[in-house]
Amino acid sequence: NTRRRTKITLPGPFTMAQQAQNDYYPDLRSLALAYADAVNAEIKALHAAGVDIVQLDEPYLQARPEQAQQFGVEAINRAVAGVKGQTALHICFGYAHVHHYAAKPSGYSFLPELEASQVDILSIEAAQPTIDLSVLRRLPSKKIMLGVISLGDLAIETPAIVVEPLGSDTLVGIRIDEQNIQVRLPPRRVRRVGELVRLNVSREHVHLFNSDGRRIAG
């Protein structure tokens, strides 16, 4: 039991159809829709049990965009048909260490199409590679869960690296008197994760934080 909000992740019907051996259904679309019916029952059961958000993981929407164009959204919408609770959909490029740090594309081959899906939230890997976030304007009806941790970098991220892409504030790392400082600046529109910017601000609007994220007085 928990008093906190809960989220359960399930494999998505499109991805399961791409990974399964099909000896029965006439084509992959039919297989994906059959999986969608099973997933739909599971989602409804989880919400009935008290789960707040059920997320579908669909990495193969990116890996197989041609087939995703044909029946990806159809399978997703069938999986969430009649669902009363919140639903999320996660897409990504895969784990970098599994692919030996292979280069990833600069954008998703199947993303704006998800505006037609009936899920409430889209969870998107955005830190590796650095995705042009302007594409999110094509998803006006969706809440966005933005992935800001790069799987290709083993270094522990500073608060600046994690928070900056979200756009609520701009955190800039600088060095003053041999001390690493993070400068928190007023919000701005972020065009690209990790973007380098030059800002002119008045001193009274600057707040200093150390590398641990604690505010420095004065």
N, C-alpha and C positions, 0 to 999 in steps of 0.2 A: 504494500500500500504506500502511496505517496500523496502529499498535498501539492506537489509541483505538477506542472503540465507535462504530459508525456507524448512521445512520438515513437512510432514503430515503423520500421522499414520493411518493405516487401519487394521481391524482384518483380519488375514490370512484365507485362504479357509480351510486348514486342521483343524484349531482350531474351526472355525464356524461349520464345519460338526460334530465335536465331541460334541458340545454343543446343537445342534439343534435336535428337534424331527423329525424323518424321516418317513413320511407317504406316500411318493410318489416314491422315487428312489429305485432301487432294492438293493443297498448296500451303505455303507458309502463312498466308492471310487467314485461312480457316483455322490453322493451328493457333495463331496468335489470338484470334477471337475466342477460341475454346479456353485458352489460358485466361483470357480476360474475364470470362464468366466465373472461373474458379477464384480469381483474385477479387472479383466483386463481392463474392460471398464472404471471403476472408476480411475484406475491409469493413463490411457491415458488421461482422462479428466482433471485430476489434473495437469499433466505435461503441457497440452495444455494451462491451465490457468496460468502457470508460476511458479508452485511449482518446486523447485530444486530436492528434494529427497522425494520419497514416501516409507514409511517403513511398512512392514507387521509384525504384532505381532503374533507369533506362539508359545505360551507357551506349547501347547499340544503336540508338537513334543517331548518334554522331558517327559511329563506325559504319553503318549501312544506310546512308542518306537516301539512296534511290528507292529502297524498299520502304523506308520510313515515309517517303513522300506518298507512297501508294496506300499504306494502311496503318502507319504509326499512330496518328491522332485518332483514327477510328478505334483501334485497339485500346488506347488509353481511355477514351470516352466511354467505351463499353465497360471497362474495369471500374469506373467511378459512377456509372449510371445509377441514379436513385440514392446515392450516398448523401446522408444529411450532415455528417461531420466534416471537418477540414481535411483536405488532401494536398499533398505536395508531390512534385516530380523532380527527381535529381538526374542531371546529365553531366557528363564529364569526359575527359580524354583518357582516363586510365592512370594507374600508378606509374610514376616516372621510374622508380627503381626496378620495376618489373620489366620495363622496356629499355633498360640500360641507358636511361637519360636521353632517349631518342628525341629528336626535335618534334615538337607538336605544332599543329597548324595555328595560324594567327586568329582564327575565328571558327565558329561552329558551322558545320554544313547543314544543320537542321536545328534552327532555334526560333526564328520569327513565326514559323508555322505553328508553334505551340500556343500562340495566342488563341487559336481555335480550339484548344483543349479545354476541358471542363475542370481541370485541377485549379486549386486556389493559389498555390505557391510554386514557384520555380526555383530550385536549388541549382546554382550554376558554378562550376569551377572556373575561376577567372584569373588566378594569380600566375599560373604556368600553362600556356604562355600568357603574356599580358594582353588580355582581350580588350578590344575597343568597346567600352561600355555604352557608346551611343546606340548600339543595337537594341538595348533594353527599352528604348523609346517605342519600339515596335511591339512591345508587350504591355500595353497600357492597363489591361484589366488584371494583371498578375502582381502578386506580392513577390519580391525578389529576395532570395536567400543567397547572398554573394559569398563565394569561396575566396578567401584572401590569403590562404596559406599555400606557399609553393611547395609541391612535392619534390621538386628538383633541387632544393637547397636544404642541406642538412643542418644549417645554422639555425639556432633558436631565434625566432623573430622578435624584434623590439616592438613595443606598443605602437610606435610610429608606423611601422611596416604593416601591421595588422589593421589599425584604425584608419589610416589615411585613405585607402580606396573607398571607404564607405561614404565619404563626402560630407559627414556631419561637421567635421573640423579638418583643418590641415595641420599635420604635425611635421615639423622640419627638424632634422638632426643637425646640430652644429657643435662646435667645440669652443669653450670659453675658459681661459685660465687652466688649461690642461684637464678640464672636466667635460665629459660628454653631456650635452644639453639637448632637450627636445623643446622646440618652440611651437606652441599651439596658436594657430592663426584662425581668423574667422572663417566660416564655411565658404565654400565655392563649389562650382560645378566641376566634377571630375570627368575628364574626357578619356583618360586611359590610366589603368593601374600602374603605379610607379612613375608617373609623369613628372618631369622636372619643371618647376615653375619659378618665376620671379615675382615677388609680391612686395608692394610698398605699404607699410602699416605704421600707424602712430604707436609710440612706445606704451601708452596706457592700455592698448588693446592686445599687448603681447603677454602671454603667461609662460613661465619657464618650468620645465619638468626635467628631472634627471633620467638616466637611462632605464631606471626601474619603473618609471611612470609616476613618481611622486613629485608633487608640485614644489618648486623652490620659491621661498618667500623673498620679497624684495625686488 
